[in-house]
Amino acid sequence: MLKKFIIERNIPGVGRSSEEQMREMAQKSNSVIAQLGTGIQWRESYVTDDKIYCVYMAENKDLVKEHAKKAGFPADKISEINVVMDPTSEGQERFKPMTKENITQTHMS
């Protein structure tokens, strides 16, 4: 089962990157993911002035580290996501841990 991770990448000035530079970073990431196989998936990334926060699905943290190393990207902090909450979470009796069913539902909506 794939787990969900958020990766913090410290890259000074990344928010001023050109569209072409962003495309090149995405292409490099996708190329490495293709080499690593089905045990890792890139979901999305959020770019700020000096950081990129990436959401990945992976079998384990080591695979996320290997992706970062092969792609040449820093992975300054890798955290496994335990719970996803949103504005509708207020009505939940209790939060459910990340399971295969929850992950599928989260990405299908």
Beta strands, then each sheet from edge to edge (+ up, - down):
strand 1: 3-10
strand 2: 40-47
strand 3: 51-58
strand 4: 77-80
sheet 1: 2+ 3- 1+ 4-
end
